[in-house]
Amino acid sequence: MQTNLQIDDVDARILTALGADSRRSYADVGVEVGLSTAAVHERVKKMLERGVIERFALRIAPEKVGLLFTAFVAIRNDGGVHCREVAPRLRAMPEVLELHSVAGEYDFLAKIRTTHARGLEEVLYQIKAIAGVARTTSTVVLNTEFEDQPLRLVP
């Protein structure tokens, strides 16, 4: 069986180390994986060029900026408009943090953050106004145990 992997074991160890803390220095990562600082830098640069690493990002604590309400919203297309036309409209909404095309009764699953329940209500009105959206079903998050767990590419 042929795989489409674009990394080797050393790259996987570098990615796992940086995934746990992307602010780690290349020197620190190099000590962990047995490479020089320059070698780690070069490998990271190549992984960026190949698209293995998409970006380095800042993670903001949602509750610290007033985004205390999280919900997952399943969205069903009405068939009159293709899902590919609905997705950009959802992406333009700042409250929609993630959008996944899914199989099953619904076509999309969106992760939404707002300041309160009334904010979710407003977002739902906006979603339902999008051409092609037939209906939504919401699941409100009571507590988040963890999210954004980094990929662990090595045991």
NUVEX-227572 format. One record per atom (N, C-alpha, C): atom name; x, y, z; residue in one letter. Coordinates in Angstrom, 3 decimals. Example, Ala and Ser with C-alpha at 12.3 -4.5 7.8 and 13.67 -1.06 7.14 Angstrom:
2
N	13.190	-5.690	7.800	A
CA	12.300	-4.500	7.800	A
C	13.200	-3.300	7.800	A
N	12.850	-2.250	7.080	S
CA	13.670	-1.060	7.140	S
C	12.900	0.030	7.870	S
// end
This chain:
155
N	0.838	-1.187	0.000	M
CA	0.000	0.000	0.000	M
C	0.879	1.244	0.000	M
N	0.599	2.154	-0.890	Q
CA	1.371	3.388	-1.001	Q
C	0.700	4.489	-0.183	Q
N	1.513	5.232	0.565	T
CA	0.980	6.346	1.349	T
C	1.438	7.655	0.743	T
N	0.787	8.718	1.140	N
CA	1.090	10.041	0.605	N
C	1.812	10.886	1.662	N
N	2.587	10.256	2.525	L
CA	3.289	10.987	3.570	L
C	4.390	11.849	2.984	L
N	4.495	13.066	3.508	Q
CA	5.534	13.980	3.053	Q
C	6.551	14.236	4.155	Q
N	6.584	13.359	5.143	I
CA	7.523	13.538	6.250	I
C	8.184	12.214	6.584	I
N	9.352	12.317	7.211	D
CA	10.019	11.124	7.723	D
C	9.890	11.124	9.247	D
N	10.534	10.168	9.899	D
CA	10.419	10.044	11.359	D
C	10.981	11.263	12.091	D
N	12.059	11.832	11.574	V
CA	12.652	13.010	12.216	V
C	11.704	14.201	12.103	V
N	11.134	14.403	10.905	D
CA	10.148	15.474	10.739	D
C	8.980	15.272	11.705	D
N	8.520	14.031	11.832	A
CA	7.404	13.734	12.734	A
C	7.746	14.110	14.169	A
N	8.976	13.850	14.588	R
CA	9.394	14.213	15.956	R
C	9.473	15.726	16.114	R
N	9.946	16.422	15.081	I
CA	9.990	17.889	15.125	I
C	8.569	18.453	15.206	I
N	7.674	17.935	14.372	L
CA	6.285	18.411	14.373	L
C	5.599	18.151	15.711	L
N	5.856	17.005	16.291	T
CA	5.255	16.684	17.587	T
C	5.770	17.636	18.663	T
N	7.070	17.925	18.641	A
CA	7.653	18.852	19.623	A
C	7.084	20.261	19.452	A
N	7.028	20.736	18.214	L
CA	6.504	22.079	17.968	L
C	4.992	22.143	18.150	L
N	4.301	21.039	17.895	G
CA	2.858	20.996	18.107	G
C	2.493	21.171	19.565	G
N	3.328	20.663	20.449	A
CA	3.083	20.812	21.881	A
C	3.354	22.245	22.337	A
N	4.338	22.899	21.710	D
CA	4.665	24.295	22.048	D
C	5.409	24.907	20.873	D
N	4.688	25.639	20.034	S
CA	5.298	26.188	18.817	S
C	6.275	27.326	19.098	S
N	6.343	27.777	20.346	R
CA	7.294	28.843	20.688	R
C	8.660	28.300	21.105	R
N	8.786	26.980	21.137	R
CA	10.081	26.393	21.495	R
C	11.137	26.808	20.488	R
N	12.329	27.013	20.959	S
CA	13.426	27.378	20.055	S
C	13.849	26.159	19.241	S
N	14.392	26.433	18.068	Y
CA	14.890	25.343	17.243	Y
C	16.051	24.632	17.940	Y
N	16.806	25.360	18.743	A
CA	17.908	24.741	19.502	A
C	17.349	23.722	20.489	A
N	16.276	24.088	21.190	D
CA	15.646	23.190	22.157	D
C	15.071	21.960	21.463	D
N	14.411	22.171	20.333	V
CA	13.850	21.054	19.572	V
C	14.980	20.168	19.052	V
N	16.059	20.800	18.599	G
CA	17.213	20.052	18.099	G
C	17.795	19.103	19.141	G
N	17.903	19.586	20.378	V
CA	18.404	18.726	21.462	V
C	17.486	17.522	21.630	V
N	16.163	17.761	21.575	E
CA	15.201	16.675	21.765	E
C	15.250	15.643	20.649	E
N	15.440	16.093	19.407	V
CA	15.398	15.157	18.278	V
C	16.771	14.753	17.764	V
N	17.822	15.313	18.347	G
CA	19.173	14.922	17.960	G
C	19.704	15.587	16.707	G
N	19.315	16.849	16.472	L
CA	19.798	17.604	15.318	L
C	20.351	18.952	15.762	L
N	21.115	19.560	14.878	S
CA	21.588	20.914	15.149	S
C	20.443	21.908	14.965	S
N	20.621	23.109	15.511	T
CA	19.637	24.172	15.343	T
C	19.405	24.450	13.860	T
N	20.479	24.523	13.093	A
CA	20.378	24.809	11.659	A
C	19.605	23.704	10.925	A
N	19.838	22.459	11.308	A
CA	19.142	21.344	10.652	A
C	17.640	21.390	10.957	A
N	17.271	21.709	12.195	V
CA	15.850	21.831	12.541	V
C	15.234	22.971	11.751	V
N	15.933	24.109	11.702	H
CA	15.436	25.266	10.954	H
C	15.204	24.914	9.490	H
N	16.145	24.233	8.888	E
CA	16.034	23.859	7.477	E
C	14.865	22.903	7.255	E
N	14.695	21.952	8.148	R
CA	13.579	21.006	8.003	R
C	12.233	21.716	8.161	R
N	12.142	22.628	9.120	V
CA	10.892	23.375	9.308	V
C	10.608	24.225	8.075	V
N	11.641	24.870	7.552	K
CA	11.487	25.691	6.344	K
C	10.958	24.848	5.180	K
N	11.509	23.657	4.994	K
CA	11.068	22.783	3.904	K
C	9.639	22.296	4.129	K
N	9.282	22.017	5.388	M
CA	7.910	21.583	5.665	M
C	6.913	22.716	5.422	M
N	7.325	23.942	5.671	L
CA	6.480	25.102	5.352	L
C	6.300	25.220	3.838	L
N	7.396	25.064	3.096	E
CA	7.340	25.161	1.630	E
C	6.453	24.083	1.024	E
N	6.485	22.878	1.601	R
CA	5.680	21.762	1.079	R
C	4.236	21.799	1.583	R
N	3.947	22.705	2.498	G
CA	2.578	22.806	3.025	G
C	2.272	21.832	4.147	G
N	3.282	21.127	4.640	V
CA	3.068	20.229	5.775	V
C	2.703	21.062	7.006	V
N	3.456	22.131	7.227	I
CA	3.109	23.109	8.260	I
C	2.336	24.207	7.545	I
N	1.097	24.406	7.955	E
CA	0.269	25.413	7.292	E
C	0.568	26.811	7.798	E
N	0.747	26.934	9.110	R
CA	1.019	28.250	9.681	R
C	1.352	28.094	11.156	R
N	1.944	29.125	11.706	F
CA	2.138	29.232	13.141	F
C	1.063	30.195	13.614	F
N	0.376	29.853	14.690	A
CA	-0.790	30.640	15.068	A
C	-0.759	31.040	16.540	A
N	-1.468	32.104	16.812	L
CA	-1.669	32.587	18.168	L
C	-2.966	31.991	18.684	L
N	-2.969	31.466	19.878	R
CA	-4.191	30.913	20.479	R
C	-4.646	31.856	21.574	R
N	-5.845	32.389	21.428	I
CA	-6.432	33.315	22.400	I
C	-7.410	32.535	23.269	I
N	-7.408	32.783	24.563	A
CA	-8.359	32.149	25.474	A
C	-9.721	32.814	25.277	A
N	-10.689	32.112	24.683	P
CA	-11.981	32.732	24.359	P
C	-12.671	33.389	25.551	P
N	-12.632	32.744	26.694	E
CA	-13.309	33.296	27.875	E
C	-12.683	34.600	28.358	E
N	-11.401	34.797	28.071	K
CA	-10.717	36.021	28.485	K
C	-11.108	37.217	27.631	K
N	-11.706	36.958	26.467	V
CA	-12.142	38.042	25.587	V
C	-13.672	38.069	25.454	V
N	-14.334	37.418	26.399	G
CA	-15.784	37.500	26.468	G
C	-16.560	36.511	25.630	G
N	-15.895	35.584	24.974	L
CA	-16.599	34.574	24.182	L
C	-16.860	33.356	25.065	L
N	-17.922	33.443	25.834	L
CA	-18.215	32.459	26.865	L
C	-19.168	31.359	26.409	L
N	-19.755	31.504	25.239	F
CA	-20.814	30.598	24.792	F
C	-20.361	29.876	23.530	F
N	-20.362	28.552	23.575	T
CA	-19.947	27.738	22.438	T
C	-21.071	26.787	22.059	T
N	-21.270	26.613	20.768	A
CA	-22.266	25.662	20.278	A
C	-21.766	25.030	18.992	A
N	-22.230	23.832	18.753	F
CA	-22.006	23.168	17.478	F
C	-23.337	23.181	16.757	F
N	-23.313	23.621	15.514	V
CA	-24.547	23.762	14.750	V
C	-24.453	22.888	13.506	V
N	-25.389	21.946	13.402	A
CA	-25.502	21.119	12.205	A
C	-26.376	21.880	11.218	A
N	-25.924	21.945	9.967	I
CA	-26.604	22.740	8.939	I
C	-26.959	21.831	7.764	I
N	-28.217	21.886	7.384	R
CA	-28.681	21.072	6.255	R
C	-28.940	21.957	5.048	R
N	-28.424	21.513	3.904	N
CA	-28.622	22.216	2.636	N
C	-29.988	21.840	2.074	N
N	-30.633	22.780	1.400	D
CA	-31.943	22.491	0.825	D
C	-31.863	21.891	-0.569	D
N	-30.673	21.766	-1.127	G
CA	-30.503	21.175	-2.446	G
C	-30.636	22.173	-3.590	G
N	-31.187	23.336	-3.315	G
CA	-31.354	24.336	-4.363	G
C	-30.077	25.087	-4.681	G
N	-29.188	25.153	-3.726	V
CA	-27.901	25.829	-3.882	V
C	-26.829	24.833	-3.447	V
N	-25.758	24.730	-4.208	H
CA	-24.687	23.785	-3.883	H
C	-23.987	24.196	-2.584	H
N	-23.580	23.201	-1.822	C
CA	-22.878	23.446	-0.554	C
C	-21.656	24.345	-0.738	C
N	-20.984	24.229	-1.884	R
CA	-19.799	25.055	-2.143	R
C	-20.138	26.532	-2.192	R
N	-21.397	26.860	-2.426	E
CA	-21.814	28.263	-2.428	E
C	-22.212	28.737	-1.036	E
N	-22.587	27.802	-0.184	V
CA	-22.979	28.134	1.194	V
C	-21.738	28.349	2.068	V
N	-20.733	27.524	1.893	A
CA	-19.540	27.558	2.747	A
C	-18.870	28.928	2.824	A
N	-18.652	29.648	1.721	P
CA	-18.007	30.967	1.821	P
C	-18.817	31.967	2.655	P
N	-20.124	31.858	2.593	R
CA	-20.979	32.750	3.384	R
C	-20.802	32.468	4.874	R
N	-20.672	31.196	5.215	L
CA	-20.454	30.824	6.615	L
C	-19.059	31.239	7.067	L
N	-18.082	31.106	6.194	R
CA	-16.707	31.502	6.531	R
C	-16.616	32.995	6.831	R
N	-17.438	33.778	6.193	A
CA	-17.415	35.231	6.383	A
C	-17.975	35.659	7.739	A
N	-18.639	34.766	8.432	M
CA	-19.219	35.095	9.735	M
C	-18.161	34.900	10.824	M
N	-17.777	35.947	11.558	P
CA	-16.690	35.817	12.534	P
C	-16.987	34.849	13.676	P
N	-18.233	34.595	13.943	E
CA	-18.589	33.672	15.036	E
C	-18.377	32.215	14.655	E
N	-18.326	31.927	13.358	V
CA	-18.133	30.555	12.882	V
C	-16.633	30.280	12.844	V
N	-16.167	29.485	13.802	L
CA	-14.733	29.214	13.928	L
C	-14.270	28.028	13.103	L
N	-15.143	27.066	12.915	E
CA	-14.814	25.872	12.137	E
C	-16.027	25.493	11.317	E
N	-15.780	24.917	10.161	L
CA	-16.863	24.403	9.340	L
C	-16.390	23.111	8.698	L
N	-17.143	22.061	8.928	H
CA	-16.792	20.744	8.406	H
C	-17.927	20.236	7.529	H
N	-17.593	19.753	6.348	S
CA	-18.563	19.075	5.499	S
C	-18.667	17.655	6.034	S
N	-19.895	17.209	6.317	V
CA	-20.074	15.909	6.960	V
C	-21.057	15.039	6.185	V
N	-20.963	13.741	6.407	A
CA	-21.901	12.787	5.827	A
C	-23.006	12.527	6.840	A
N	-24.168	12.225	6.347	G
CA	-25.289	11.924	7.235	G
C	-26.465	12.827	6.949	G
N	-27.281	13.049	7.957	E
CA	-28.502	13.836	7.793	E
C	-28.218	15.304	7.469	E
N	-27.090	15.814	7.965	Y
CA	-26.729	17.213	7.742	Y
C	-25.535	17.295	6.804	Y
N	-25.325	18.488	6.265	D
CA	-24.246	18.687	5.300	D
C	-23.006	19.339	5.899	D
N	-23.220	20.168	6.941	F
CA	-22.126	20.872	7.596	F
C	-22.260	20.744	9.104	F
N	-21.128	20.846	9.772	L
CA	-21.091	20.998	11.219	L
C	-20.200	22.203	11.503	L
N	-20.766	23.205	12.173	A
CA	-20.045	24.448	12.451	A
C	-19.820	24.588	13.953	A
N	-18.639	25.066	14.298	K
CA	-18.351	25.427	15.685	K
C	-18.508	26.937	15.782	K
N	-19.318	27.363	16.731	I
CA	-19.654	28.786	16.851	I
C	-19.376	29.251	18.270	I
N	-18.771	30.435	18.385	R
CA	-18.550	31.065	19.705	R
C	-19.197	32.432	19.696	R
N	-19.921	32.719	20.778	T
CA	-20.537	34.028	20.961	T
C	-20.387	34.440	22.419	T
N	-20.828	35.642	22.727	T
CA	-20.732	36.143	24.094	T
C	-21.803	35.560	24.997	T
N	-22.935	35.165	24.422	H
CA	-24.051	34.654	25.229	H
C	-25.061	33.957	24.319	H
N	-26.104	33.369	24.905	A
CA	-27.109	32.628	24.145	A
C	-27.794	33.514	23.108	A
N	-28.063	34.749	23.449	R
CA	-28.714	35.665	22.506	R
C	-27.829	35.855	21.267	R
N	-26.527	35.845	21.459	G
CA	-25.609	35.943	20.324	G
C	-25.748	34.752	19.396	G
N	-25.896	33.551	19.975	L
CA	-26.107	32.362	19.147	L
C	-27.410	32.496	18.366	L
N	-28.433	32.995	19.018	E
CA	-29.715	33.178	18.346	E
C	-29.564	34.075	17.111	E
N	-28.826	35.155	17.258	E
CA	-28.591	36.069	16.126	E
C	-27.823	35.387	15.004	E
N	-26.815	34.613	15.366	V
CA	-26.031	33.889	14.358	V
C	-26.920	32.883	13.634	V
N	-27.783	32.201	14.364	L
CA	-28.683	31.230	13.735	L
C	-29.623	31.912	12.744	L
N	-30.123	33.087	13.088	Y
CA	-30.959	33.837	12.144	Y
C	-30.177	34.150	10.869	Y
N	-28.904	34.541	11.027	Q
CA	-28.076	34.855	9.859	Q
C	-27.831	33.614	9.008	Q
N	-27.570	32.494	9.665	I
CA	-27.320	31.251	8.929	I
C	-28.571	30.838	8.163	I
N	-29.714	30.893	8.814	K
CA	-30.962	30.471	8.170	K
C	-31.352	31.381	7.010	K
N	-30.805	32.607	6.991	A
CA	-31.088	33.545	5.902	A
C	-30.216	33.290	4.670	A
N	-29.224	32.423	4.791	I
CA	-28.339	32.113	3.661	I
C	-29.088	31.231	2.665	I
N	-29.066	31.627	1.405	A
CA	-29.699	30.821	0.358	A
C	-29.069	29.437	0.342	A
N	-29.908	28.419	0.389	G
CA	-29.420	27.041	0.373	G
C	-29.492	26.366	1.723	G
N	-29.698	27.120	2.794	V
CA	-29.790	26.515	4.121	V
C	-31.244	26.145	4.389	V
N	-31.492	24.862	4.644	A
CA	-32.843	24.379	4.909	A
C	-33.171	24.434	6.398	A
N	-32.233	23.951	7.215	R
CA	-32.481	23.963	8.662	R
C	-31.185	23.773	9.426	R
N	-31.268	24.063	10.721	T
CA	-30.117	23.899	11.614	T
C	-30.571	23.170	12.872	T
N	-29.616	22.524	13.503	T
CA	-29.818	21.920	14.815	T
C	-28.606	22.281	15.653	T
N	-28.857	22.811	16.838	S
CA	-27.761	23.295	17.688	S
C	-27.547	22.398	18.902	S
N	-26.282	22.250	19.254	T
CA	-25.892	21.584	20.487	T
C	-25.044	22.566	21.267	T
N	-25.511	22.951	22.436	V
CA	-24.814	23.935	23.264	V
C	-23.774	23.211	24.125	V
N	-22.583	23.772	24.187	V
CA	-21.497	23.217	24.989	V
C	-21.656	23.696	26.435	V
N	-21.679	22.756	27.364	L
CA	-21.761	23.112	28.781	L
C	-20.383	23.385	29.366	L
N	-19.405	22.586	28.946	N
CA	-18.040	22.735	29.434	N
C	-17.096	22.132	28.402	N
N	-15.947	22.740	28.220	T
CA	-14.942	22.217	27.300	T
C	-13.823	21.588	28.122	T
N	-13.674	20.303	27.992	E
CA	-12.625	19.590	28.726	E
C	-11.260	19.858	28.101	E
N	-11.183	19.838	26.787	F
CA	-9.975	20.223	26.072	F
C	-10.337	20.458	24.617	F
N	-9.518	21.250	23.934	E
CA	-9.654	21.457	22.498	E
C	-8.291	21.832	21.954	E
N	-8.166	21.755	20.663	D
CA	-6.890	22.058	20.006	D
C	-5.764	21.155	20.476	D
N	-6.071	19.898	20.698	Q
CA	-5.016	18.956	21.056	Q
C	-4.091	18.801	19.856	Q
N	-2.787	18.966	20.049	P
CA	-1.882	18.857	18.904	P
C	-1.819	17.431	18.369	P
N	-1.522	17.297	17.073	L
CA	-1.312	15.982	16.498	L
C	-0.060	15.369	17.116	L
N	-0.173	14.140	17.518	R
CA	0.991	13.420	18.055	R
C	1.394	12.400	17.003	R
N	2.462	12.724	16.291	L
CA	2.876	11.895	15.181	L
C	3.848	10.800	15.574	L
N	4.313	10.857	16.815	V
CA	5.203	9.813	17.331	V
C	4.687	9.404	18.697	V
N	4.887	8.138	19.061	P
CA	4.403	7.669	20.386	P
C	5.148	8.307	21.536	P
// end
